[in-house]
């Protein structure tokens, strides 16, 4: 960067921090200089129009900023997302599909109900007995519920086992640590609050039951090798070693979210792989908590296509004029969930800050699992996954690599 030139990464960080003035929670994590955050807090509160105009200014300046190509493309995606968020904050109507495209660099469409019906047929074969498939699936899920008073112990046991694996596979700073807490009245099931200095606080929502077979996925997603691991490795590599200030702030509704949620949803696959059900059953069995790990793994594979139903619900709700009752019925029909879980999902899909975020899970997992599967035949999964943890990849860059392959 030449003398007198705009320090664009620093201005991007300031812009991101200003969004948090208007929408608390927009900054998911900040590990930069606390003086910068204090200065932003002392400024007059910005207007959405000012934030929009600043995002556009920085986009215009980006190509002349003299940054490496991967930094330029990372910031282009982030600033495009911020510009759209500012337009929404100002009251400009932005459709759901457009919003997802601007935030996350992916196009979304309704899923194929034939795929959902095929998934139902597989589940029907795996869950014999009387009653409807919805009733049998609900009964299976109830059998797997973790007793609320054992939830923390189960989480800590799985976290310890996953941490040992991830330290061996991917490496982590010796001082890293995760602290868990159980909370209520949240629109999500779990949340990682990265505090910097290789420390995370992970909140687990106890409003709805947690299934024993899914606890390994939850811990892998939030901690090892998911969000906590990614934050630690990027803080050590991109920030401390490479001086890339743009990675001191993590902002909601930007392309980095799709990358983060996609890699986190691949956490069990990256850390354990096939046999994760039996592995989790053995860990929890030592606590007297029992489930059929092999059956859990087969049911998870059969039900995987139904994950897209949540995104369909958002499209129907926001772009197709369906009301909440119609969407709840759609979720119950195709996701095979009870009414209370459908309403919890709609709560997430109607939260002003989080309504588009469902696509980070649906599209993120789909994109990154295809990319992981497309690795060279002689490349271990861990080597490919390490790129997600360490590099400033974007959805557009990953899609480009897939197209080239």
N, C-alpha and C positions, 0 to 999 in steps of 0.2 A: 504494500500500500504506500503510495507516494505521500510526501508531506502535504498536509492540508486537505487530503482526500477524505471523503466521508468514511467513517468507521461503521460500515453497514451492519456487521454482526452486532455491534454494541447498540446501534439504533433499533435493530430488530428486537433485541432483548428488552429495551425500554418500551417499545411499542407493545410487546406482549404483556409486560407488567401493567401497562395502562389499561389493558382490557380487563384486568382483574379489579380495577377501580369501579367499573360499571357492572361487571358480572362476577361476583365473588365465586371462586372455584375454577375460574377460567385458567388460572395458572395452577397446573397440577403439581408441579415441583419447581423449586428455584434453589440453585446451589451457588449462585454467583455472589458478587460483592454486596453485602447487606447495605452498604451506603447507597448503591444504585437504587435498591428498592425503597430506601427511606426517602431519597430525592424524589422518586416518582410519587410516593405517598404525600409528599409536601406540595406537589403541584396542584393547581386547580383541577377539579375533576374534568376529564375530557368529555366531549360530546361524541356520539357515534359517528357523526359526519367527519369530525377531526381524525378519528381513528381510521376511517375509510380512506380519507385523503392521504394520510401518512403512509398507509400500506401501499397505495398506488404510487406515491413518490418513491418509496424504496424499491418497488418493482421496476420503475423506470431507471433507477440508478444501478440496478443490480449488475448488469452486464459490464458496466464500466468500473466496477469496484475492484477489479484485479484479483478476484478470489479463484481458488482452484475450481475445476469444473464440478466436482461432486458437492462442494460447498455451495456453489451458485445454484445448482439444481435443487438441493435441499431447501435453501432459503426461498427459491421461487415457489416451491410447493407450499411452504409454510405461510408466506405472505399472501398467496392467493386464497388460502383458507381464511386468513385474518380479514382480508378485504370483504369476503362473503359474510363473515360473522358481523362485521361492522354494519353492513347493509341490513342484515336481519335486526340488529339492535336498534337501527334507526326506524324500524317499522316497515321497511320495504318488503313486499311479499316475495318470498323465495320458495319455490316448490321443493318437496323432499328430495326428488331425484336430482335436481340441480344442486341442492345443498350438499348432498353426498358427493357429487362429482367435484365440486369446488373444494370441499374439505379434504377428500381422501383419494382423489385421482382415480376413481373407479366409476363405471356405469352400473346401474342396478335396474333389474326388471323383476317382475313377478316370477316366482318359481313355477314348476310344472306340477300340477296336482297329480299327474300320473306317477311321478317319482314318489310323491308322498304316499299314494296308495300302495305302491310296491314296497315301501318301507313298512307300512302297516301289515302287509302280507307276511313279511319276514318276521316281524314282531309277533304276529299271530301264531306262527309256527314255534317260536321260542317260548311262548307263554301259554301252554295248554291249560285247559280247565273250563269251568262254566263261567257264564257272564260275558259281557261285551269285552272287546279288546281294551277299551278305555278303563273298564273296571279291573281287568286283570293287570294292566300296566300300572294302574294306581296301587293295586295290592302289592305288586312287586316292589314298587318304590317305597311303600310303607314298611315292608320287611327290611329294607336297607337303611331306614332312617337311623341316624346317630342320636342316641339319647342326649338331650340338651346338656345334662350335667357332665357328659363325657366328651363334649365337643372340643374343649381346649386341650385335653390330654391327647385326643386323637390327632389334632392338628400339630401339636408339638412333636409327637412321635414321627409323623410323616415328614415334617419339616427337617428334623434331625437326619433322617435317613436320606432324604433328597439332597440336603446340604452336603453330606459326605460324598455322594455321587457326583454332584456338580463341581465340587472342589477338585475332584480327580479328573473330570472330563474337560472342564473349561477354565478352571483357575479363578480364584477370588482373592481379594485383599484379605490378609489375616485378620484385620480388625473389623470386617463386615459383620453386621448383626441385624436380625429381624425381631421385632417385638410384636406379639399378637394381642388383639383385644376383641371381645365380642360386643357388638353394638346392635341397636334396633332402629326402626323407623327410617330406613334408607331405601332408595330405589334400586340398589344393586346388591349382589350376594357377597361380594368381597371387594376391597379397595386397598391399593398400596399407596401409602403416603411416604414418598421418598424424602428424607430429611437432609440428605447430603452427608459427606464424610463417611460414606458406605453404610449408612443406617437407614432402615425402613421401619415404619409402623404399619402393620397390616390389620385392617378392621374386617371382621367377619360378621355379616348381618344374620341375626338369629330370628328374624321375623318369620321366615319359612324354614321348614326342616331341611337339614343337610343329609344327603345320602352317603353312606360309608364308601360306596364304590366311586363317588365323585370327589371325595375329600382330597385324594392325591392330585386330581386335576386342579382343584382350587389352590392347593399349596404350591404346586408347580407353576401355575399361572401367576400367582402374586409374588412368589419368592424365588424358588430354585427349580428351573433355570429361567424363570419369567421376568417380571418387572424389576424386582430387586437386583437380580443378576445383571440385567441389561443396564440399569442405572449405574451400578458399581463399575462395570467394565467401561462404559462410555465416560464416566467421570474420570476414571484413571487414565484412559487412553486419549479420547478426543479432547477433553478439557485440560487435564493436567499435563499430558505429554505433548499434545499438538496445539494447545492454546486456542481451541475453537469455542469462543465464547457463546455462540448460538446454542450450544448444547448445555448451557447452565440453566436454561428455562425449558420446561416441558408444557406445551399448551394444548388445551382441549380443542377438538374439532380442527385438527390439522393432519397432514399426511403421516407425521410421525406416530400418531395414535393408531392408525391402521396397522402400521408395521409393528408397533409394540403389542397390540392385542393379538395380532396374528401369530407372532413368535411365542407369546405367552400361552396361547391355546395349543401350540405344538409342544409345550413344555414336557408333558409326560412322554410323548413320542421321542423327544430328543434326549431325555434323561434315562428312560427305562426301555421304551420300545415295546415290541410284542411281549406279552406276558405281564403287562402292567397290572392286570386284574389280580393275578395270583400273588404278585409282589405286594400289592397293597393289602390283600387279605392276610398275608403272613405278618406284615407289620402290625396291623390292627388286631389280629388274632392274639398277639402277645398281651394285648390289653383286655382280652375277653370280648372283643367286638368282632362279630363274625358275619361274613357274607360270602356268596359264591363268586369268587374272582373270575373264573373262566366264563360263567354265564354273564356276568357284568360286562366283560369285554365284548362278548358276542352281541349283547343287546345294544351296547354303545355303538358298535359298527352298524347295526341294522337301523338304529334311530338317527344316525348322523344326517341323512338328507332332510330330516325334519327341522334342523337348526335354521334353515332358510325361512321357515314359516314366520318367525319373528320379524324378519325384514319385510315379508309380504304384508304383515299386519301394519307396519309403519306406512308403506306405500298406500294401502287401502285407506288408512286413517287420514293421511295428510294430502294425498294427491287424487284419490278416487272418490272422496265424499262419503265414505262409510262412517257410521257413528260408532261410539264405544261399544254398544251392545252387539252390533254386527261383528265388530273386530274380535270381541271376546268369544263369540260363538265360533268364529273362524279359527282362533287359537285353540279352543277346546276340541274342535273337530279334528284338525290336522296335527296339532302338537300333542294331542291326547293328554292335556293337562286339565286339572280341576279349575273351577271358577275362580278360587282365590289366587291361584298362581297366574291365571290369565289376567286378572285385574292388576296384580303386581307388575306384570310385564307391560300392561298399558300405562301404568303409572310412569315407568321408565320411558316409554315411547312418547309421552306427552309432556315430559319435563322440558322446559324451554332450552336449557343448556344441553341436555343429553339426548334429545329426540332423534338425531341423526346417528348417534353413536352406535346403535345396534349394528350398523353396517361394518364397523371395524371388526366385529367378531365374525360375521357371516362372510364378508368379502376378504378380510384379512387372513382368516384360516384357509379359505379356498385358494387364494393367490399363493400364499407362502408354502402351503403343503404341495402344490403343483411344482413350485420352484425347488423345494427340497427333494421331491421325487425325481426331478430332472437333472440331478447332480451327475457328474461323470461316474461310470460304473465302479471305478476304483477309489472313489472319495467317500470316506466315512461320513455318516450323518453328522457327527460332532463337528467335523471340519467345516461343513457347509453351514451348520447352525451358528458357528462362531462368527461368521460374517454378519449375521443378523444382530448379534450382541455387540459387535465392535464397529461396524461401518455405518456411515450416515446414509443408508440405502433408502430409497423412496419407492412407493408403489409403482410409479412410472418406470423407474430404473429396473425393478424386478420384472415387470411385464415386458420391458425391452429385452432383458436377458432371455426370458422364456421364448419370445418371438424369434430371437436370433438362433436359439438352440433348435 
